Amino acid sequence: MADTHALRGRVFAGSNVSDATIAGCSDAIERAIGERVVPGTLNVWLDRPIALDNRRAATIAKPRLALWPARLNGQPVWIQRYDRTVLHVVELLADRHLRRALALNDGDTVEIALDPDLLVPVPWLGRAAWAAFWLGRGRRAFVSRRYMLFARRWCRRLGATQDSVDTGSARLLTGLLREVAGRAG
């Protein structure tokens, strides 16, 4: 990665759902990326929303997740996102347990380097939705399951989740207006 784009974020504890998920699809991941990864992920809350190019991802069908190569503090890793992941969270996979290998704790600041060609613009409507639901709310909003599900549902409709970044703002807004009009009628 000669020319890289730097992302900054803070490590946080996840729900431990990915441990079993990664263990259950480790063969599929190895086929997709050409290397074995350890179960579990390192969760990073980025300082801003980023959208990754879905066309450039290595993908796994079940569960639906995508992987992009990157580096964490110089260590080769894979950014993992499920299709409905909000744009300020990434999960990192590697061939070793990253928390232990890099002596990371919750709240530690990390830098992730990736090829800038892997990034795509976040639609303007997605940026607005991200700001409305997440800006200034910190990690507390993410650990409240009720708030997270509510915010993720609306962020998906407005272009602020990984699976909605390929949809233009005009198309998202048109769909939302149709949905609102359908409920009113």
Sequence and secondary structure as in RCSB ss.txt:
>XXXX:A:sequence
MADTHALRGRVFAGSNVSDATIAGCSDAIERAIGERVVPGTLNVWLDRPIALDNRRAATIAKPRLALWPARLNGQ
PVWIQRYDRTVLHVVELLADRHLRRALALNDGDTVEIALDPDLLVPVPWLGRAAWAAFWLGRGRRAFVSRRYMLF
ARRWCRRLGATQDSVDTGSARLLTGLLREVAGRAG
>XXXX:A:secstr
  S EEEEEEEE   SHHHHHHHHTHHHHHHHHSS   SS EEEEESS  EE GGGSEEETTTTEEEEEEEETTE
EEEEEEETT BTTEEEEE SS HHHHTT  TT EEEEEE GGGEE   HHHHHHHHHHHTTTHHHHHH HHHHHH
HHHHHHHHT BGGGTTS HHHHHHHHHHHHHHHH 
